[in-house]
Amino acid sequence: MDVRLHAYHPTRVLLLLEYIPTSTSTPKSTLSQPPNVLLFIGGMYDNFRSPRYVDDIAKLFPRDVAGTGGVVDDVTQKWSVFHVQLSSAGRAFGIGGLDRDVSEISEAITYIRNNIINSPSAPVVIMGHSTGCQDSMHYLCSSLSSNTKSSSSSRPPISGIILQAPVSDREAILDGVRHDARAASAYNDALAFCKATPNKAHSKTLLPWNLTIPILGPVPLTVTRFLSLASPESPSNPAQDDYFSSDLGDDVFKGTFGKLAACEWVLTPTKPADNTDGGGKRQSKSMLILISGDDEHVSSDINKLQLLSRWTKAVESQSTEESPAIVSPHSQVVEHALHDISGDSIEARTARLVEMRAAVLKYLNDVVGDVYGHEHGDSKDDYSPWGIWKRDKEAIEAEKGLQGVKL
């Protein structure tokens, strides 16, 4: 798949990767620039093309064909996928933080609108994976004054938020500590090191390498970021990164997830409500939550469905008639999905190519629209997003059927 790189930040060498998928290897010379954007935000250790499922989402939106199999209007494809590179990308997450991440995401959105789409009101939906979910929540929850100064005078408005594999780093760390004596020793020593470090030096002091590696791997890690990720005072006093721990109280979730309704930079959809799929007469702000059913970074004793229900109630508890907000009805615990929804088995590909992508397409259509085709339509010669999705689904089902035949 072709891609295009854009330098988006005014002072830092940071890039946007724009996916340019096409339906054939020899596309027409002039490709459309879609007006709607899905902006992907990776997690720890991620950089461009990681996780690989972003490619699978981008393939749903080829630039060289019309959205419904024929010419729709001057712009044939309505959606494009971008991946934003943050200063914390790759192995640099330990020397950054959510405030700077959100500032850079804001810069990226502004750049896309002003320099690529050439429309200051172009719809943008952000999609976080893993720690990118924390960035997405921080975009929603944090005040403007809490973020590192950016060239934007206000936070750019967005049309929606997708959380894929939202995981508590704190609970993942503690799960490792319970099962690994070396990690437990390093964790306790790291807490002692942090306690001995003066507060004013936290942001510029790195943990010793022998403590970092057993806990989070071979990365530079400041005291500030370690305490944010490990959040040792949770659940009573969660640190900045601790948005998703299962032992946080309902009042804490109301103060984070519950902010969706009143958040001025998450827009209420303006398209007509789809009353055939759980929609009401009044459109609501919403977020899509996709929890991986077989997430290897989530302890087996955590009830994922119950956690999703608690987050849903937190959003709905702050919803009002004037500013309604919901967790999208397409939210789910994706069966057989690993943390990054990888894998070549039929079950893994069903989770990635069928279940996850269907939920994303439905959500994008709910909050913005312009997702052509239909889940139950004819996939033959159909290069709409749903047509591509259905062909992949049919291929997996055919393979599953063949494997079930005893020769």
HELIX and SHEET records of a PDB file:
HELIX    1   1 TYR A   53  ALA A   58  1                                   6    
HELIX    2   2 PHE A   93  ILE A   95  5                                   3    
HELIX    3   3 LEU A   98  TYR A  111  1                                  14    
HELIX    4   4 ILE A  112  ILE A  117  3                                   6    
HELIX    5   5 THR A  131  CYS A  141  1                                  11    
HELIX    6   6 LEU A  144  SER A  146  5                                   3    
HELIX    7   7 ASP A  169  HIS A  179  1                                  11    
HELIX    8   8 ALA A  181  ALA A  196  1                                  16    
HELIX    9   9 ASN A  199  LYS A  204  5                                   6    
HELIX   10  10 TRP A  209  LEU A  216  1                                   8    
HELIX   11  11 VAL A  223  ALA A  230  1                                   8    
HELIX   12  12 ASP A  250  LYS A  254  1                                   5    
HELIX   13  13 PHE A  257  LEU A  260  5                                   4    
HELIX   14  14 LYS A  304  SER A  317  1                                  14    
HELIX   15  15 ILE A  346  ARG A  349  1                                   4    
HELIX   16  16 THR A  350  MET A  356  3                                   7    
HELIX   17  17 ARG A  357  VAL A  367  1                                  11    
HELIX   18  18 PRO A  385  GLN A  403  1                                  19    
SHEET    1   A 8 ASP A   2  ALA A   7  0                                        
SHEET    2   A 8 LEU A  15  ILE A  20 -1                                        
SHEET    3   A 8 TRP A  79  VAL A  84 -1                                        
SHEET    4   A 8 ASN A  36  ILE A  41  1                                        
SHEET    5   A 8 VAL A 124  HIS A 129  1                                        
SHEET    6   A 8 GLY A 160  GLN A 164  1                                        
SHEET    7   A 8 LYS A 285  SER A 292  1                                        
SHEET    8   A 8 ALA A 325  VAL A 327  1                                        
SHEET    1   B 8 ASP A   2  ALA A   7  0                                        
SHEET    2   B 8 LEU A  15  ILE A  20 -1                                        
SHEET    3   B 8 TRP A  79  VAL A  84 -1                                        
SHEET    4   B 8 ASN A  36  ILE A  41  1                                        
SHEET    5   B 8 VAL A 124  HIS A 129  1                                        
SHEET    6   B 8 GLY A 160  GLN A 164  1                                        
SHEET    7   B 8 LYS A 285  SER A 292  1                                        
SHEET    8   B 8 GLN A 332  VAL A 334  1                                        
END                                                                             
